[in-house]
């Protein structure tokens, strides 16, 4: 089990943009974790109020491509409020559609 934390600074309350998502992907070394059998917990600070689809794709599109949707959902567990969990679930479903085109 590995836990990665997405924390907010004083200015950051919203995670947005493909570029920022890719920066977090690199910071967290997700390519390395995609290759392991470990379950990954992403702990998102309650001070972060929202995340947009572009950020999610920057952070997780490569993982969804490599693992497939089912394995991604099983491997990556999100620790956050219900609102963001719902959004992440919707983003995962949309990513599966977009990446299959």
N, C-alpha and C positions, 0 to 999 in steps of 0.2 A: 504494500500500500504506500502510495506516494501522495503527499498533499502539496499543492501549489497555491499560493495566495495572490489574489488580485486585490490590491489595497488602493484606497483612494487617498490622494494627497488633498491639501486644502482646496485646490482648484478643481480637481477631477471628481465629478459626480456622475458623468455620462461617458461611457466608453463608445467611441465612434470612429469610423474610418478604417478602410482596408490597411493603410500604412501602419497605423497604430496596432491593429490586430497582428500584423506580421512581425512587428517589433516585439510584442509580447510572446509570440510563437518562438522567436529566436531566443529571447531571454529565458523562457521556460524549457528550451531544448526539446520541444515536443516531438521532433523527428526521432530523437533517441528513445523517448518513452513509447512511441508508437510501435517500436520493435520489441518491447518487453511484454511479458505476460502480466505485469503488475496492473492493478486497478489504480487509476489516477483520480484523486479528489481535487476538484478546483473549488477553492474556498473564496467566494466573492464577498468582499466587505459589504456590510449593510449600509455603508455610507455611499455606495454606488447605487444610483437610482435607476439607471437604464443602460442598455447596450443596444447598438443598432446592428442590423444584418451584415453590413460591410465589415464591421469590427469582428463579428463572429466568424465570417468567412475568412478573413485574414488570419485569424487565430486557429481555426479548425478545419478549413476546407481540405487541406492536404491530408489530415488525419482521416476524415470521412472518405476521401478517395482511396487511401491505402487500406483502411480497415473495413469499409462498408458500413452502412448505417447501423445495423444490429450490433456489430462488434463495437462500434464507436459508443453507442448508448450504454453498452455493458461495461466498457472500459473506463469511460469518463463520467464521473459522478459529480454533480454540482451541488455545493453547499451554499445556499443563498435563500433569500426570501421567495415566497410563492410567486410573486409577480415576475421576477427575473427567471425563475425556473420554468414558468409557463412560456415566456418569450424564447428561452433557449430550446425548449421542446419544439416550438413552432419553427424556429430557425433551422433546427436539425432536419425536420421534415422538408422544409423548403430547399435546403442545401442538397438533400438526396435527389430531389426533382431537378434542380438546376445542374448538378454535377453529372446527371445521367444523360443530358442532352448532347 
